[in-house]
Amino acid sequence: MRVALALIATMLSLAGIYGMLGVHVIAVFQLLIYVGAVMVFMVS
């Protein structure tokens, strides 16, 4: 469980970096696809 939360934090940080670089499309995809997938695995 802690590893999944760490992975979510890492992906959120990466999306933040993409957002600061101005690549907002990749940041949104990062959030929707990867963070969403990890959350689904945590719930099930």
PyMOL Python script that loads the backbone (N, CA, C, O; Angstrom):
from pymol import cmd

cmd.read_pdbstr("""\
ATOM      1  N   MET A   1       0.814  -1.191   0.000  1.00  0.00           N
ATOM      2  CA  MET A   1       0.000   0.000   0.000  1.00  0.00           C
ATOM      3  C   MET A   1       0.864   1.263   0.000  1.00  0.00           C
ATOM      4  O   MET A   1       0.561   2.226  -0.704  1.00  0.00           O
ATOM      5  N   ARG A   2       1.933   1.253   0.787  1.00  0.00           N
ATOM      6  CA  ARG A   2       2.801   2.429   0.819  1.00  0.00           C
ATOM      7  C   ARG A   2       3.508   2.630  -0.503  1.00  0.00           C
ATOM      8  O   ARG A   2       3.756   3.762  -0.917  1.00  0.00           O
ATOM      9  N   VAL A   3       3.833   1.528  -1.170  1.00  0.00           N
ATOM     10  CA  VAL A   3       4.511   1.626  -2.461  1.00  0.00           C
ATOM     11  C   VAL A   3       3.571   2.235  -3.497  1.00  0.00           C
ATOM     12  O   VAL A   3       4.004   3.037  -4.323  1.00  0.00           O
ATOM     13  N   ALA A   4       2.302   1.868  -3.466  1.00  0.00           N
ATOM     14  CA  ALA A   4       1.327   2.431  -4.403  1.00  0.00           C
ATOM     15  C   ALA A   4       1.156   3.931  -4.157  1.00  0.00           C
ATOM     16  O   ALA A   4       1.055   4.708  -5.106  1.00  0.00           O
ATOM     17  N   LEU A   5       1.123   4.334  -2.897  1.00  0.00           N
ATOM     18  CA  LEU A   5       1.017   5.762  -2.589  1.00  0.00           C
ATOM     19  C   LEU A   5       2.271   6.514  -3.026  1.00  0.00           C
ATOM     20  O   LEU A   5       2.180   7.652  -3.486  1.00  0.00           O
ATOM     21  N   ALA A   6       3.425   5.896  -2.888  1.00  0.00           N
ATOM     22  CA  ALA A   6       4.670   6.519  -3.346  1.00  0.00           C
ATOM     23  C   ALA A   6       4.672   6.654  -4.864  1.00  0.00           C
ATOM     24  O   ALA A   6       5.160   7.648  -5.401  1.00  0.00           O
ATOM     25  N   LEU A   7       4.129   5.655  -5.555  1.00  0.00           N
ATOM     26  CA  LEU A   7       4.050   5.727  -7.011  1.00  0.00           C
ATOM     27  C   LEU A   7       3.109   6.851  -7.447  1.00  0.00           C
ATOM     28  O   LEU A   7       3.392   7.560  -8.413  1.00  0.00           O
ATOM     29  N   ILE A   8       1.998   7.012  -6.741  1.00  0.00           N
ATOM     30  CA  ILE A   8       1.079   8.116  -7.049  1.00  0.00           C
ATOM     31  C   ILE A   8       1.778   9.451  -6.823  1.00  0.00           C
ATOM     32  O   ILE A   8       1.641  10.364  -7.637  1.00  0.00           O
ATOM     33  N   ALA A   9       2.518   9.574  -5.739  1.00  0.00           N
ATOM     34  CA  ALA A   9       3.227  10.828  -5.458  1.00  0.00           C
ATOM     35  C   ALA A   9       4.266  11.112  -6.531  1.00  0.00           C
ATOM     36  O   ALA A   9       4.441  12.261  -6.936  1.00  0.00           O
ATOM     37  N   THR A  10       4.954  10.081  -6.994  1.00  0.00           N
ATOM     38  CA  THR A  10       5.948  10.251  -8.042  1.00  0.00           C
ATOM     39  C   THR A  10       5.306  10.698  -9.344  1.00  0.00           C
ATOM     40  O   THR A  10       5.812  11.597 -10.015  1.00  0.00           O
ATOM     41  N   MET A  11       4.195  10.073  -9.700  1.00  0.00           N
ATOM     42  CA  MET A  11       3.515  10.445 -10.942  1.00  0.00           C
ATOM     43  C   MET A  11       2.933  11.857 -10.853  1.00  0.00           C
ATOM     44  O   MET A  11       2.948  12.593 -11.840  1.00  0.00           O
ATOM     45  N   LEU A  12       2.417  12.245  -9.673  1.00  0.00           N
ATOM     46  CA  LEU A  12       1.938  13.611  -9.509  1.00  0.00           C
ATOM     47  C   LEU A  12       3.076  14.620  -9.638  1.00  0.00           C
ATOM     48  O   LEU A  12       2.902  15.685 -10.229  1.00  0.00           O
ATOM     49  N   SER A  13       4.225  14.286  -9.092  1.00  0.00           N
ATOM     50  CA  SER A  13       5.386  15.171  -9.209  1.00  0.00           C
ATOM     51  C   SER A  13       5.835  15.300 -10.654  1.00  0.00           C
ATOM     52  O   SER A  13       6.182  16.389 -11.111  1.00  0.00           O
ATOM     53  N   LEU A  14       5.827  14.181 -11.371  1.00  0.00           N
ATOM     54  CA  LEU A  14       6.218  14.207 -12.777  1.00  0.00           C
ATOM     55  C   LEU A  14       5.232  15.035 -13.595  1.00  0.00           C
ATOM     56  O   LEU A  14       5.635  15.780 -14.488  1.00  0.00           O
ATOM     57  N   ALA A  15       3.953  14.906 -13.293  1.00  0.00           N
ATOM     58  CA  ALA A  15       2.956  15.722 -13.978  1.00  0.00           C
ATOM     59  C   ALA A  15       3.160  17.202 -13.659  1.00  0.00           C
ATOM     60  O   ALA A  15       2.970  18.056 -14.526  1.00  0.00           O
ATOM     61  N   GLY A  16       3.542  17.505 -12.437  1.00  0.00           N
ATOM     62  CA  GLY A  16       3.839  18.893 -12.075  1.00  0.00           C
ATOM     63  C   GLY A  16       5.022  19.446 -12.842  1.00  0.00           C
ATOM     64  O   GLY A  16       5.012  20.602 -13.266  1.00  0.00           O
ATOM     65  N   ILE A  17       6.040  18.621 -13.018  1.00  0.00           N
ATOM     66  CA  ILE A  17       7.207  19.048 -13.799  1.00  0.00           C
ATOM     67  C   ILE A  17       6.811  19.308 -15.244  1.00  0.00           C
ATOM     68  O   ILE A  17       7.212  20.312 -15.831  1.00  0.00           O
ATOM     69  N   TYR A  18       6.021  18.401 -15.820  1.00  0.00           N
ATOM     70  CA  TYR A  18       5.545  18.612 -17.187  1.00  0.00           C
ATOM     71  C   TYR A  18       4.726  19.890 -17.278  1.00  0.00           C
ATOM     72  O   TYR A  18       4.854  20.642 -18.244  1.00  0.00           O
ATOM     73  N   GLY A  19       3.889  20.141 -16.284  1.00  0.00           N
ATOM     74  CA  GLY A  19       3.090  21.356 -16.280  1.00  0.00           C
ATOM     75  C   GLY A  19       3.941  22.609 -16.227  1.00  0.00           C
ATOM     76  O   GLY A  19       3.645  23.589 -16.910  1.00  0.00           O
ATOM     77  N   MET A  20       5.000  22.590 -15.418  1.00  0.00           N
ATOM     78  CA  MET A  20       5.878  23.748 -15.332  1.00  0.00           C
ATOM     79  C   MET A  20       6.686  23.955 -16.607  1.00  0.00           C
ATOM     80  O   MET A  20       7.063  25.079 -16.936  1.00  0.00           O
ATOM     81  N   LEU A  21       6.951  22.860 -17.326  1.00  0.00           N
ATOM     82  CA  LEU A  21       7.663  22.986 -18.598  1.00  0.00           C
ATOM     83  C   LEU A  21       6.758  23.489 -19.717  1.00  0.00           C
ATOM     84  O   LEU A  21       7.234  23.823 -20.803  1.00  0.00           O
ATOM     85  N   GLY A  22       5.465  23.543 -19.454  1.00  0.00           N
ATOM     86  CA  GLY A  22       4.547  24.056 -20.449  1.00  0.00           C
ATOM     87  C   GLY A  22       3.938  22.999 -21.343  1.00  0.00           C
ATOM     88  O   GLY A  22       3.275  23.327 -22.326  1.00  0.00           O
ATOM     89  N   VAL A  23       4.153  21.733 -21.018  1.00  0.00           N
ATOM     90  CA  VAL A  23       3.604  20.634 -21.818  1.00  0.00           C
ATOM     91  C   VAL A  23       2.372  20.128 -21.073  1.00  0.00           C
ATOM     92  O   VAL A  23       2.383  19.045 -20.487  1.00  0.00           O
ATOM     93  N   HIS A  24       1.314  20.930 -21.108  1.00  0.00           N
ATOM     94  CA  HIS A  24       0.136  20.654 -20.299  1.00  0.00           C
ATOM     95  C   HIS A  24      -0.618  19.411 -20.757  1.00  0.00           C
ATOM     96  O   HIS A  24      -1.247  18.735 -19.943  1.00  0.00           O
ATOM     97  N   VAL A  25      -0.561  19.104 -22.052  1.00  0.00           N
ATOM     98  CA  VAL A  25      -1.275  17.925 -22.562  1.00  0.00           C
ATOM     99  C   VAL A  25      -0.682  16.656 -21.966  1.00  0.00           C
ATOM    100  O   VAL A  25      -1.417  15.760 -21.551  1.00  0.00           O
ATOM    101  N   ILE A  26       0.631  16.577 -21.921  1.00  0.00           N
ATOM    102  CA  ILE A  26       1.286  15.391 -21.361  1.00  0.00           C
ATOM    103  C   ILE A  26       1.037  15.322 -19.859  1.00  0.00           C
ATOM    104  O   ILE A  26       0.884  14.229 -19.313  1.00  0.00           O
ATOM    105  N   ALA A  27       0.995  16.464 -19.187  1.00  0.00           N
ATOM    106  CA  ALA A  27       0.727  16.476 -17.749  1.00  0.00           C
ATOM    107  C   ALA A  27      -0.665  15.935 -17.454  1.00  0.00           C
ATOM    108  O   ALA A  27      -0.846  15.170 -16.506  1.00  0.00           O
ATOM    109  N   VAL A  28      -1.647  16.324 -18.257  1.00  0.00           N
ATOM    110  CA  VAL A  28      -3.012  15.833 -18.050  1.00  0.00           C
ATOM    111  C   VAL A  28      -3.088  14.344 -18.337  1.00  0.00           C
ATOM    112  O   VAL A  28      -3.720  13.602 -17.584  1.00  0.00           O
ATOM    113  N   PHE A  29      -2.453  13.893 -19.415  1.00  0.00           N
ATOM    114  CA  PHE A  29      -2.441  12.460 -19.710  1.00  0.00           C
ATOM    115  C   PHE A  29      -1.756  11.677 -18.607  1.00  0.00           C
ATOM    116  O   PHE A  29      -2.188  10.581 -18.252  1.00  0.00           O
ATOM    117  N   GLN A  30      -0.688  12.242 -18.067  1.00  0.00           N
ATOM    118  CA  GLN A  30       0.022  11.594 -16.964  1.00  0.00           C
ATOM    119  C   GLN A  30      -0.909  11.390 -15.781  1.00  0.00           C
ATOM    120  O   GLN A  30      -0.929  10.320 -15.173  1.00  0.00           O
ATOM    121  N   LEU A  31      -1.674  12.414 -15.462  1.00  0.00           N
ATOM    122  CA  LEU A  31      -2.594  12.314 -14.337  1.00  0.00           C
ATOM    123  C   LEU A  31      -3.717  11.331 -14.616  1.00  0.00           C
ATOM    124  O   LEU A  31      -4.017  10.477 -13.781  1.00  0.00           O
ATOM    125  N   LEU A  32      -4.333  11.440 -15.772  1.00  0.00           N
ATOM    126  CA  LEU A  32      -5.494  10.609 -16.064  1.00  0.00           C
ATOM    127  C   LEU A  32      -5.135   9.133 -16.201  1.00  0.00           C
ATOM    128  O   LEU A  32      -5.812   8.272 -15.640  1.00  0.00           O
ATOM    129  N   ILE A  33      -4.091   8.849 -16.931  1.00  0.00           N
ATOM    130  CA  ILE A  33      -3.780   7.453 -17.235  1.00  0.00           C
ATOM    131  C   ILE A  33      -3.058   6.777 -16.078  1.00  0.00           C
ATOM    132  O   ILE A  33      -3.543   5.775 -15.551  1.00  0.00           O
ATOM    133  N   TYR A  34      -1.911   7.307 -15.674  1.00  0.00           N
ATOM    134  CA  TYR A  34      -1.084   6.589 -14.715  1.00  0.00           C
ATOM    135  C   TYR A  34      -1.625   6.669 -13.292  1.00  0.00           C
ATOM    136  O   TYR A  34      -1.727   5.647 -12.613  1.00  0.00           O
ATOM    137  N   VAL A  35      -1.968   7.860 -12.835  1.00  0.00           N
ATOM    138  CA  VAL A  35      -2.476   7.993 -11.467  1.00  0.00           C
ATOM    139  C   VAL A  35      -3.819   7.310 -11.346  1.00  0.00           C
ATOM    140  O   VAL A  35      -4.101   6.673 -10.331  1.00  0.00           O
ATOM    141  N   GLY A  36      -4.657   7.432 -12.373  1.00  0.00           N
ATOM    142  CA  GLY A  36      -5.953   6.739 -12.357  1.00  0.00           C
ATOM    143  C   GLY A  36      -5.796   5.242 -12.313  1.00  0.00           C
ATOM    144  O   GLY A  36      -6.540   4.562 -11.605  1.00  0.00           O
ATOM    145  N   ALA A  37      -4.844   4.712 -13.053  1.00  0.00           N
ATOM    146  CA  ALA A  37      -4.631   3.264 -13.071  1.00  0.00           C
ATOM    147  C   ALA A  37      -4.141   2.761 -11.717  1.00  0.00           C
ATOM    148  O   ALA A  37      -4.588   1.711 -11.255  1.00  0.00           O
ATOM    149  N   VAL A  38      -3.251   3.475 -11.086  1.00  0.00           N
ATOM    150  CA  VAL A  38      -2.746   3.053  -9.775  1.00  0.00           C
ATOM    151  C   VAL A  38      -3.864   3.110  -8.744  1.00  0.00           C
ATOM    152  O   VAL A  38      -3.956   2.235  -7.882  1.00  0.00           O
ATOM    153  N   MET A  39      -4.716   4.130  -8.822  1.00  0.00           N
ATOM    154  CA  MET A  39      -5.829   4.219  -7.881  1.00  0.00           C
ATOM    155  C   MET A  39      -6.820   3.067  -8.083  1.00  0.00           C
ATOM    156  O   MET A  39      -7.367   2.543  -7.112  1.00  0.00           O
ATOM    157  N   VAL A  40      -7.049   2.677  -9.321  1.00  0.00           N
ATOM    158  CA  VAL A  40      -7.934   1.544  -9.583  1.00  0.00           C
ATOM    159  C   VAL A  40      -7.337   0.267  -8.992  1.00  0.00           C
ATOM    160  O   VAL A  40      -8.062  -0.547  -8.420  1.00  0.00           O
ATOM    161  N   PHE A  41      -6.040   0.089  -9.123  1.00  0.00           N
ATOM    162  CA  PHE A  41      -5.401  -1.101  -8.540  1.00  0.00           C
ATOM    163  C   PHE A  41      -5.473  -1.089  -7.023  1.00  0.00           C
ATOM    164  O   PHE A  41      -5.580  -2.143  -6.397  1.00  0.00           O
ATOM    165  N   MET A  42      -5.415   0.103  -6.423  1.00  0.00           N
ATOM    166  CA  MET A  42      -5.504   0.189  -4.963  1.00  0.00           C
ATOM    167  C   MET A  42      -6.920  -0.157  -4.481  1.00  0.00           C
ATOM    168  O   MET A  42      -7.076  -0.799  -3.443  1.00  0.00           O
ATOM    169  N   VAL A  43      -7.937   0.259  -5.218  1.00  0.00           N
ATOM    170  CA  VAL A  43      -9.311   0.032  -4.811  1.00  0.00           C
ATOM    171  C   VAL A  43      -9.686  -1.443  -4.944  1.00  0.00           C
ATOM    172  O   VAL A  43     -10.385  -1.996  -4.095  1.00  0.00           O
ATOM    173  N   SER A  44      -9.216  -2.064  -6.012  1.00  0.00           N
ATOM    174  CA  SER A  44      -9.600  -3.467  -6.239  1.00  0.00           C
ATOM    175  C   SER A  44      -8.723  -4.451  -5.523  1.00  0.00           C
ATOM    176  O   SER A  44      -8.936  -5.659  -5.629  1.00  0.00           O
TER     177      SER A  44
END
""", "prot")
cmd.dss("prot")
cmd.show_as("cartoon", "prot")
cmd.util.cbc("prot")
cmd.orient("prot")
